[in-house]
Amino acid sequence: MKASWSRYELNFKRPARTSRGEMKAKPSYFLRLEQGDQLAWGECALLPGLSLDDRPNYEQELDRVCALIRSGGDAEGVLATLSDWPSIRFGAEMAFASLGLIDLGPWTSTSFEQGMDGLPINGLIWMGDHDFQLEQLNTLLSRGFACIKFKIGKDYWQGGRDLLIQARSLQPDLEIRTDANGAFSRSEALEVLEDLDQIGVHSIEQPLAVGQWDQMADLCASSPVPIALDEELIFCPQTEKQSMIDAIRPQYLILKPSLLGGWRATEEWVRLARQFELGFWSTSALESQLGLQWIARFAAVHQVPRAQGLGTGSLYENNLNSDLHIRDQKLWRDGSKAFVAMEKVQAFHDHLQP
């Protein structure tokens, strides 16, 4: 089998402010496998500053994986070597499944895959000054979004709160989700959570920084607003997943397959969520249309009665063309087309062929 990879820069239409700073572009890596007359791509969706495998030797690891595949390494054997490289495992699973070399379950038979139904998604307010955020809010409300997610942080009392109050005033029945990205101390979080409860917020993601199991457990037990774990899952050691959930007992889990290590690793979190009777939903993490397509497929297999976080496909000026589109606050694919065009990546790829 032939195997190679390419790096492709996804350029934001406008700089995106996140809790990890401003981003003008995001690198992504694409694994290309060729077996006979079959060609498959997988997106190794590295997210700088958040991916567990954001390391200086990332490209050397891609070289190793491609060499292993070219030397005859089977799909399961290759995946077994990638437990510490979640974004690469995500891309490898994608490519292997496209060639039929591994089984990822019934994704080809879902109503989403066949273009018969869409996946409900939330709108997302990007960080910025108040006027920019209010502009986004009005746009999303005008498009009919019933669930919108807001980033909140240390400036909550200096302006972040006002936007939530405006959102509630503009749309009394709006489902408001918030994401703190670990911004608060326990005492700060308690004060903010009490206020969020008064506003009528649905949930908050990761109010405390990762690794504070006892404090997070106390917060989950006492918070008037349901708490969802996000980064806590990404950085949890493989052998401690069940112990962490058992200790903290959150209300929700946020599932990001590209950061958790692919479908199978994410399905382990689904199993734990069901075992502990927790809610969950799936979320993209700035992937291209290829990665978004596969996360949507995962969400379609693991359907939940709430909005998924899958609406980031329109952020880039040079994203890949695909059949994914948003209609009526749902992510759809056109079953008559069912494609992601890889020509833009291929143009960067040819000179890297071994």
C-alpha positions in Angstrom: 0.0 0.0 0.0 1.2 3.5 -0.8 1.1 6.0 2.1 2.2 9.6 2.4 1.1 12.8 4.1 0.7 16.6 3.5 0.5 19.7 5.6 -2.3 22.1 4.6 -2.9 25.5 6.2 -6.5 26.4 6.8 -6.8 30.2 6.7 -9.5 31.9 8.7 -11.8 34.4 6.9 -11.1 36.7 9.9 -8.7 36.1 12.8 -10.4 33.8 15.4 -10.0 34.6 19.0 -9.9 31.6 21.3 -9.0 31.1 25.0 -5.5 30.2 23.6 -5.0 33.4 21.7 -5.8 34.7 18.2 -5.5 32.4 15.2 -5.1 33.5 11.6 -4.5 30.0 10.3 -4.7 26.4 11.5 -2.4 23.7 10.3 -3.9 20.3 9.4 -2.3 17.2 8.1 -3.7 14.8 5.6 -2.8 11.1 5.4 -3.1 9.7 1.8 -3.5 5.9 1.3 -3.6 4.2 -2.0 -4.4 0.5 -2.5 -4.8 -0.7 -6.0 -7.3 1.6 -7.7 -8.7 2.9 -4.3 -7.6 6.2 -2.8 -8.4 7.3 0.7 -7.7 10.4 2.8 -7.7 10.9 6.5 -7.4 14.2 8.4 -4.9 14.3 11.3 -6.6 17.4 12.8 -3.9 18.8 15.0 -5.1 21.8 17.1 -2.1 23.7 18.4 -2.2 24.4 22.2 -4.9 21.8 22.8 -4.1 18.5 21.0 -2.4 16.1 23.3 0.1 15.3 20.5 1.1 18.9 19.8 4.8 18.1 19.9 7.9 19.1 17.8 8.3 15.6 16.4 4.7 15.4 15.0 5.9 15.2 11.4 8.5 12.6 12.2 5.6 10.5 13.7 3.7 10.9 10.4 6.8 9.7 8.6 7.0 6.6 10.9 3.3 5.8 10.3 3.6 6.0 6.6 6.7 3.9 6.5 5.0 1.3 8.7 2.0 1.2 6.3 4.2 0.9 3.2 6.2 -1.9 4.8 3.0 -4.0 5.1 1.8 -3.0 8.6 -1.9 -3.9 8.9 -4.5 -1.4 9.9 -5.1 -2.7 13.4 -1.4 -3.0 14.1 -0.7 0.6 12.9 -3.6 2.0 15.1 -2.2 0.1 18.1 1.0 2.2 17.9 -0.9 5.5 18.0 -2.4 5.6 21.5 -0.3 8.7 22.3 -1.0 10.4 19.0 -4.8 11.1 19.1 -5.1 13.4 16.1 -3.0 11.0 13.9 -5.1 8.1 15.1 -8.2 10.0 14.1 -6.9 10.5 10.6 -5.6 6.9 10.2 -8.9 5.5 11.3 -10.7 7.7 8.8 -8.4 6.5 5.9 -8.5 2.8 6.9 -12.3 2.8 7.3 -12.6 4.5 3.8 -10.8 1.5 2.4 -12.8 -1.0 4.3 -9.8 -2.2 6.3 -11.4 -1.5 9.7 -15.0 -1.6 11.0 -16.3 1.6 12.6 -19.9 0.4 12.9 -23.1 1.3 10.9 -22.1 4.8 9.7 -23.0 4.1 6.1 -26.6 3.2 6.9 -27.6 6.3 9.0 -30.3 8.7 7.7 -27.7 11.5 7.8 -25.3 9.6 5.6 -28.0 8.9 3.1 -29.0 12.6 3.0 -32.5 11.9 4.5 -32.0 13.8 7.8 -29.9 16.5 9.3 -28.1 16.8 12.6 -29.3 19.6 14.9 -26.5 21.9 15.7 -25.8 24.9 18.0 -24.7 28.3 16.9 -21.4 29.5 18.2 -20.4 33.1 19.3 -16.7 33.7 18.7 -14.7 35.8 21.2 -14.3 39.5 20.5 -15.5 42.9 21.6 -19.1 43.3 22.6 -20.3 44.8 19.3 -18.8 41.9 17.3 -20.3 39.3 19.6 -23.7 41.1 19.5 -23.5 41.1 15.7 -22.9 37.4 15.7 -25.8 36.8 18.2 -28.3 38.8 16.1 -27.2 36.9 12.9 -27.6 33.5 14.6 -31.0 34.4 16.0 -32.2 35.7 12.6 -31.3 32.4 11.2 -33.5 30.7 13.7 -30.9 29.0 16.0 -32.6 27.7 19.1 -29.3 26.8 20.9 -26.2 29.1 21.0 -22.9 28.6 22.8 -21.0 31.5 24.3 -17.4 31.6 25.5 -17.0 33.1 28.9 -13.9 33.8 31.0 -12.2 36.2 33.4 -14.0 39.2 31.9 -17.4 37.7 32.7 -18.4 40.4 35.2 -16.9 43.1 32.9 -19.0 42.4 29.8 -19.5 38.7 29.2 -22.5 38.6 31.4 -24.2 41.5 29.6 -24.2 39.5 26.3 -25.9 36.5 28.0 -28.6 38.8 29.4 -29.1 40.4 26.0 -29.5 36.9 24.5 -32.0 35.9 27.0 -34.0 39.2 26.5 -33.9 38.8 22.7 -35.0 35.1 22.8 -36.6 34.0 26.0 -36.7 30.3 25.1 -33.1 30.2 23.7 -31.0 27.3 25.0 -27.8 29.1 26.2 -24.6 27.0 26.5 -21.4 28.4 28.0 -17.8 27.3 27.8 -15.2 28.6 30.3 -12.2 26.6 29.0 -11.0 26.2 32.6 -10.9 30.0 33.3 -12.1 30.1 36.9 -11.0 29.2 40.4 -13.5 27.2 42.4 -14.6 30.3 44.4 -15.0 32.3 41.1 -16.8 29.5 39.5 -19.4 29.2 42.3 -20.2 32.9 42.0 -20.5 32.8 38.2 -22.6 29.6 38.3 -25.1 31.2 40.7 -25.4 34.1 38.3 -25.7 31.9 35.2 -28.5 30.0 37.0 -30.4 33.3 37.4 -30.0 34.0 33.7 -31.3 30.5 32.8 -28.2 29.0 31.2 -28.4 25.4 30.1 -24.8 24.3 31.0 -21.2 25.3 31.4 -18.2 23.5 29.9 -15.0 23.0 31.9 -15.3 25.8 34.5 -12.1 24.7 36.2 -8.7 23.8 34.8 -8.0 20.1 34.2 -6.6 17.9 36.9 -8.6 19.2 39.9 -10.8 16.2 40.4 -11.8 16.9 44.0 -12.7 20.5 43.4 -14.5 19.7 40.1 -16.4 17.0 41.9 -17.5 19.4 44.6 -18.6 21.9 42.0 -20.6 19.3 40.0 -22.4 18.2 43.2 -23.3 21.8 44.3 -23.7 23.7 41.0 -27.2 25.0 40.1 -26.1 24.8 36.4 -25.2 21.4 34.8 -21.4 21.0 34.2 -19.9 19.4 31.1 -16.3 18.1 30.9 -14.3 19.0 27.8 -10.5 19.4 28.3 -10.7 17.0 31.2 -11.4 14.2 28.8 -8.7 15.2 26.3 -5.9 15.1 28.9 -7.2 12.2 31.0 -4.8 9.2 30.9 -6.1 6.1 29.2 -6.1 4.0 32.4 -7.9 6.7 34.5 -11.0 7.4 32.4 -13.5 5.5 34.5 -11.8 6.6 37.7 -12.1 10.3 36.6 -15.8 10.0 35.7 -16.6 8.1 38.9 -14.8 10.8 41.0 -16.2 13.9 39.3 -19.7 12.8 38.2 -20.4 15.6 35.8 -23.7 16.1 34.1 -22.4 16.0 30.5 -19.4 14.9 28.4 -18.2 16.9 25.4 -16.9 14.5 22.7 -14.3 15.7 20.3 -13.1 12.7 18.2 -10.1 14.5 16.7 -8.8 15.3 20.1 -9.8 12.1 21.9 -8.1 9.7 19.5 -10.7 8.8 16.9 -14.0 6.9 16.8 -13.1 3.9 19.0 -11.5 6.1 21.7 -14.6 8.3 21.7 -16.9 5.4 21.8 -15.3 4.4 25.1 -16.4 7.8 26.5 -19.9 7.1 25.1 -19.9 3.8 27.0 -18.9 5.5 30.2 -21.5 8.2 29.8 -24.2 5.6 29.5 -22.8 3.5 32.3 -22.9 6.6 34.7 -26.1 7.9 33.1 -24.5 11.1 31.9 -25.5 13.2 28.9 -23.2 13.9 26.0 -22.9 15.5 22.6 -20.3 15.6 19.8 -18.3 18.7 18.8 -15.9 19.5 16.1 -12.6 21.3 16.8 -11.7 23.4 13.8 -11.2 20.5 11.4 -11.6 20.9 7.6 -14.7 19.7 5.9 -13.2 16.2 5.8 -12.8 15.9 9.5 -16.1 17.6 10.1 -17.8 15.0 7.9 -16.4 12.1 9.9 -17.3 13.7 13.2 -20.8 14.2 11.9 -21.0 10.6 10.9 -20.0 9.6 14.5 -22.7 11.9 15.8 -25.2 10.4 13.5 -24.4 6.9 14.8 -24.5 8.1 18.4 -27.6 10.3 18.2 -28.7 12.4 21.2 -31.8 14.5 21.7 -29.9 17.8 21.7 -27.9 20.0 19.5 -24.4 18.9 18.4 -21.5 21.3 18.1 -20.8 20.8 14.4 -21.1 24.3 12.8 -17.5 25.4 12.1 -17.3 24.4 8.5 -17.7 28.0 7.1 -14.8 29.6 9.1 -12.1 29.1 6.5 -11.5 30.9 3.2 -9.8 27.9 1.7 -11.7 25.0 3.2 -12.3 21.9 1.1 -15.4 21.7 -1.0 -17.9 19.2 0.2 -21.6 18.3 0.2 -22.0 19.4 3.9 -24.3 22.3 4.4 -26.4 23.9 7.1 -30.2 24.2 6.6 -32.8 24.9 9.3 -30.2 24.8 12.1 -29.2 21.3 11.0 -26.0 20.0 9.4 -26.9 18.0 6.2 -25.1 16.1 3.6 -26.4 15.6 0.0 -26.8 11.9 -0.4 -26.7 12.2 -4.2 -23.2 13.8 -4.0 -21.5 12.5 -0.8 -18.1 14.0 -1.4 -15.2 16.0 0.0 -13.0 17.4 -2.8 -9.3 16.9 -2.0 -7.8 18.8 -5.0 -6.6 21.7 -2.8 -4.7 19.3 -0.5 -3.4 17.2 -3.5 -1.8 20.3 -4.9 0.4 20.5 -1.8 0.9 16.8 -1.7 2.5 15.8 -5.0 6.0 16.8 -4.1 5.9 14.8 -0.9 5.2 11.5 -2.6 7.9 9.0 -1.5 
